[in-house]
C-alpha cells in the first residue's frame, strides 16, 4: 500500500510520488502556487497515487487472498473521508466474496460470504451465500456506511435464496423481500436474482431510496412497482407507486420496472434531506421527471411542457437519469421538438432553466452546441457537468466536449482534438464516465489518439487538467514490480448511458479532489495484476473526529471542518481530556505543530501518526465552548507540505442531540436509552463514558440543562 508513480507523460516510469512534467508546465505551476498563497504549498509536489488493495493481498483476518479478477471487483467508490468501498472476490477460502473499506493504510471487512445476515422474518438461520457474487457493488456515504443488496440463504432451505437490502455499519436489513407495504396492498417481490439488478440511492443520514417490484397487489399488473425510501428496518416510505395519480393530474404513474427481469430499472437520485428525483415511464419510454419526499410528489417536467428559450419537450432518452442536489434542484436531459436535439435543463424554485441547448455558443468560440448527451450531474452550488456535441464551421465538422455550466456561464473542460496534459490528443468523449464534486472539480475518462484502445482518466481542478492514469503507461506496484496499464475503471455517470451499467449514484471523486480507480496491469511475462488505487492531487486534511473509549470500544463524534459545528457531548473527566483523530489524503511523514488557537485548552504531548491518521490529545479543555485546533507544516513522504489546517470543535457536556444547547430534549433522549447497550447509535447518551447508559448519565445531563455554546 505504498505510494505509486503518477505519470505525466505516457510510457515512462518515475520514482514513487513524483511526476515528470515539462519544465515550462512546472514553472507555470510554481508561479500560480506562489501567487495563491502558502496554504496551498502541497501543490508544489506532484500528485500521489497509493494502492489500497491488489491481487495477492491477504484479506482482513487472513482468511484468503484477494484475486479481484471478476467483473465489478475494480468498481470502487470514494467518500469525503478518503475511504474507498469495493466488492472483492477471494481465493484460498470458502468465503469467496466480500465488501471492504480501504484507504491506503487500513483495510477493513464489512461483510463476507457465510456471515450471518441480520434481521429478517426467517430468523437466525439466514446467511449470505448462493452462487456468484453475493453482494452488489456498494454505495458509500460520509459516515462510512455501505448500502448494498445481498443474496441471503436460509439453512432450512438453502436452494431458495432471496435478495435483500442491507446497510452497515451498524449492520441492519433495511428491506426484506416479501415484507408488507405501507398501507397494505401487496408485498415486496421475493426476488432471487442478481444483487446487481438494483442500484439504490444513499445519503449521509443513512437513507436509502430504490425501485421495487411488488406482488400480491390488488390492481395487478397496474400497481406492481414503486419507489420507496427507508432508513429503519421494516419501515418503508412510499415516494411514488405505479397507478398513483400524477400530481399535476392527467394520468397516473406508469411501470417503474420495464421488462423485468431483463429490462431496465432507472435508478432514483436522492439528496441530503431525503428528497428523491425519479422518472415516470410508459413502457420503456421515459415520459416525465418528478421529485418526491414521502408526501406529495411534484412534477419537474413531462412531455409536452414548454422549454425555456422556446420549443416543447418532446421526449427523453430511455436511459434518462435525473440528478438532484441538496437544494432540491433537479437536472435532466430532454429533447427540444423545435430542433430534435437533446438539451440540459435545471429545475429550481418551481421553474425550468436552460443549462445548454442546441445553438448555444460555447465560450471563446463561434462553435455552437449541437446536442447534449442524455446524462448530467449537479452539485450543491447548482453547477452541472455534461457532455455535448459541438458544431464547427469553416470547415463544417463536429466534435464532443465536456462542459460545466450553471445557467449563466458555461466552462469548456476538455474537447476532442485538443491536447491532454501529457500531450496526447482527446479522441472520444461521447461515452465518457464522469464525476462532479461540490467545488466544481470533475474527474472523467476519455479515449485518446495513438495506440488503439488508449484511454485515460483526467481531473479538472478548477483551473487546469491533470492526468490521473492512462493505459499503456508503466505502473509500479508496492513490491517494485512494474507493468503496463491495460485497463481501468472509474465509477460515475456515463454521458451516453443508453447501454451502460447504471453507476450514476456511485462516485469515484470526493470533495477533496481525490480519485479512486481500479486498474489492471500486464507484466513482461504476460501475467496480470489487478488493484484499486486512490490518486490525491494535494496533501489535505479530509475529516476529523473526537474519539473516546466506551466499554472497551472506540466511538467517534464527527467534527465537520466547515458548516455545522460538531459537538462533543461526552465528559472529558476532571482534567478535560479529549483525543482528536485527523484523517489526511495520504500517508504522513511528520506531524508538524499542533495547538489550540481558539478557546480554553492545550495540546498534551506530541501528536502521533499512523499512516494517513494523526492523533492529537488535548487537556484542560473547558466545557460550554467552541475551540479550534490548528495543525501547521504537516508533511508526507512524497515531498508535500500542508501549511495549515484547522478543526473546529464544540464542547458541551450532555448535548446529545448536538444543537449547542442542553435542554429537556437531551434529558429525555438519555432517559429513553437507559439500559440500552452502548453502540454506534447510542454512544452519545453514555455521557460519562463508563460503557453503560444509566441513571448517572441522566443526572449528569439534567445538571447541564441551560448550558450552551455561545
Secondary structure, DSSP 8 states (H G I E B T S, - for coil): --EE---SSTT---STT-----HHHHHHHHHHHHHH-GGGGGGGS--EEEEEEETT-B-TTSSSEE---STTTT--EE-TTS-EEEEEEEESSS--EEEEEE-SS-EEEEEETT-B----TT-TTEEE-SSS-SB---EE-TT--EEEEEEEEETTEEEEEEEEEEEETTTEEEE-TT-B-TTSS-EE----S-GGG---EE-TTS-EEEEEEEES-TTTTSS-EEEEEEEETTEEEEEEETT-B-TTSSSB---SBTTTTTS-B---EE-TT--EEEEEEETTEEEEEEEE-SS--EEEEETT-B-TTS-BEEE--TT-B-EE-TT--EEEEEEETTTTEEEEEEEETTEEEEEE-TT-B-TTSS-EEEEEEEEEEE-TTS-EEEEEEEEETTTTEEEEEEEEE-SS-EEEEEETTSB-TTS-BEEE-TT-EEEE-TTS-EEEEEEESSSTT-EEEEEE-SS-EEEEEETTSEEE-TTS-EEEEEEEE--SEETT-TTS---TT--SB-TT--EEEEEEEE-TTS-EEEEEEEEESS--EEEEEEEEEETTEEEEEE--SSSS--EE-S--TTTT-EEEEEEESS--SB--EEEEEESS-EE-S--EEETTEEEEEEES--SSEEEEEEEEEEE-TTS-EEEEEEEEEEE-TT-TT-SSB--HHHHHHHHTTTT----TTTGGG-TT-SSS--HHHHHHHHHTTT-B--
